[in-house]
Every structure is written in C-alpha cells, then in structure tokens.
C-alpha cells in the first residue's frame, strides 16, 4: 500500500474556529503583522511550532493520573530518570521546565568566568541556545557544512558540522577558550536537517583530541535517528533505540526540550556524565527551578515525558512523521514553490528569498510570506530569516541572515493528511499572485529574541 495512514486512532478532539479572509485581515493588522501576537483561537492550522503542541497518548494521560506529587523523592522522578538513563545512557539527569532552562543552567556555569571571551561551537545554534550563550557574554559560533546553507543543494545530512573548520577554529580560538562543542540534532535552524552518525563520531574524536566536552542538543533525537536508519550506510537493520544509544554514546551530555521528541506539553532535562559539572548544575537548579526530583515540573509531567520518550522511538510513528512532511514537499515541488530540500524532520522550510525575489532582505520576505499564509488560509508559521537572526552594524544598517526561510512546523499527532492537503492548497493559491505580496518594516523591537514580540508595518 502506498498510502501512509496516521498510526493512531483519535480519542479526543479539539474544535477549530474558522475565520473569513476579511476577519483575518483585521486580526493580522491588530497583531502588527507578527503571528506570535495572534490569538491561537484565530488560527485555523497552527504550524508556529512543534514544541509543546503534541497530542499526548492515552498512556501518557494515564501516566498523568499516576503522577506522584511528592516534593522530594517522587516515584515519577525515578521513573523519568531511569527512562532517560536507559535511552541516553547518562549518569546524571536533571529535570527542567523546558529546554532553555537546561541551556541557561549549563551556560551560566560554563561561561561564569567573564574575564575572557569564551566561544561555544555548534553546527547551528537554535535561537534560545544562542541567546543563552550571548546573555552569559559568550560567543556562539555556527560551523554547519556548506551544503546546509543552500536550500536547493541536496545532501542526506545537511545538519552536519564542517569537521575541518571545527578543528581549525579550535586551533585559532584555543581549546582553553571553548568550554563546549555541541551538535543540534536535528538542526532546527536550517531545515530540521539530520546529522549523520559519522559526523557525530568524528566530532567526538576531535573533542577528545583537544579535551573538549561534547554535548548534543537532543530535542529531535528520534527524528535524527530515523534519518540515520534510512540514509546512512550500515544502519538500515538497526533499531531506533540502538541508533539512539550509539549517537549518545559519543556525547558527554545533552540538553533536551521534552516539548519536542517526548510528546510532552512541557518539560526537559539536562543530562551528563561529569559529576563535578552535575553538582554545580544541580545547585543552580535548586536555586532557580526547584528541587532535583522535580526541577520546576509537576510529578505528572515527568510521567508524561517518560512515556513519551518511549513512544517517540516507534518506527511506525517516525515513518508517518517524516513521510507527512515529504508529502507536502512533493505537492509544493510540483507547483515550483521553493523550500529546503530534502524535507526535514519536524517542519518544512519555505525559501522566501527565492519565492519572493521582489522583496529585499531589508523588507523581510519571510515575514511577508508568513503574513500571506495567515491572510490566505489562517495558517500560522514562523519566519526564520532576517527577523530572527538579522543584526545591525554600527550605523544601524541591517546585516541580513544567510537565508530567508519560513518554517511550517508540524505538531506531533495533531493534524491529518487532509490538513496537510489544505496547507499545500493555500500555498499554491498564494503562489499564483505572489508578486503582489508586500515587504514589511520593523516599528518596535526588543534587544533579545526580537521575533517573538517585534511589531511591523506593511510597506
Ligand atoms: N534547542 C532546539 C533545537 C530547539 O528547537 C528549541 C526550541 C530549544 C532548544 C529550546 O527548547 O523551547 O523547550 O525552551 N524550539 C522551539 C521551536 C521553540 O519552535 O523550534 P524550549
């Protein structure tokens, strides 16, 4: 059978509110052309993020009822910790309320000495990772392979780090100024693209050579493992848990947002093998997040995460997941709508630079496309381009991002094939009159993570 059916039955549903194009025009203006400022009730298909938006399974809900809310030593914590240890192999596990809390704890410790500039190297830092490094006065350096920077270049592992550049940068900066090397799996910033096992292994070798700790940003670890199974020689007969175990055997620790590949609505963890580092992280956790056996979460959240971590490695699920994104990609491709190829794990990334050549980076083509998606079909997506990553030079001139992308991220187990058909249809409609789309200018913005709250005006 060619048709891939959703590998679940639906037991509970949530109503979608439909709006008219006229209503959406008013809503968009009132939200200053920023989808983060639109009420979720006014969205028909919400592809803003795959984070915290998953549909939980009946077993996860059962776990929620079984949550132990003891302040210390809750049995839900032990279930959670044992599950993380079994899957990822790390000795020390700290629950946190979400991924960026793990980043904040880790980087405030690794970058606590502000007397010398320190640098964290990654394939591509996610925006909160970068912000937590910069907030702690560090530099965040991205060394993604060249293929990863070109939407139309095909490579099976576009998330790979450039190993030669990694080694030469370590020599240039000095290992003593690099407290950590990371790989983000999958690489969210440039297309949800995977990192190969070989690249993880070789990164580890370089880190060993220079005595550098090596962590994985594990948010979408199962999707990455599935790509390795499908695309990398030698892994086709391995199970997902076996692949995951190997991936993490090379790492000294990880940060994790359980809002992604754990089907949880909230939560995350920081895990590692270094006891001294763990003790420091634990102390900071207790000061700022909560006691070690709950880390800012409820016991029931830990249950949902533990169950979700097992479910996410199911091959039927992963097959449906990756295939759904590919399916929309095929429809867009037939209509010459450009996107990052091959399609990634959790999202499809439209190439707004290529799609809207009449809108310059200074006028934010990605944001223009985000607005068009909402106007035309009530679809909410997010710009990953110069709004998110643009910087200003000393004269206040925009230094644009390398790519102008629009991410349509797919919540897990939430939408079905007809929702995906609708999304493709809306984009095809937009493309028929794309030259009429207008650029935008920013009229208000905060210092960090401006895409969340910036306000725009249409040109
Ligand atoms: N790392 C990566 C690769 C992420 O994608 C995210 C979150 C985080 C870290 C931070 O985790 O949200 O739990 O604090 N990404 C979300 C997204 C927000 O929409 O891609 P968090």
Boltz pocket constraint, residues with backbone or C-beta under 6 A from the ligand:
constraints:
  - pocket:
      binder: B
      contacts: [[A, 48], [A, 49], [A, 50], [A, 51], [A, 97], [A, 98], [A, 99], [A, 100], [A, 101], [A, 126], [A, 128], [A, 129], [A, 184], [A, 186], [A, 188], [A, 217], [A, 219], [A, 256], [A, 257], [A, 258], [A, 259], [A, 267], [A, 268], [A, 409]]
      max_distance: 6.0
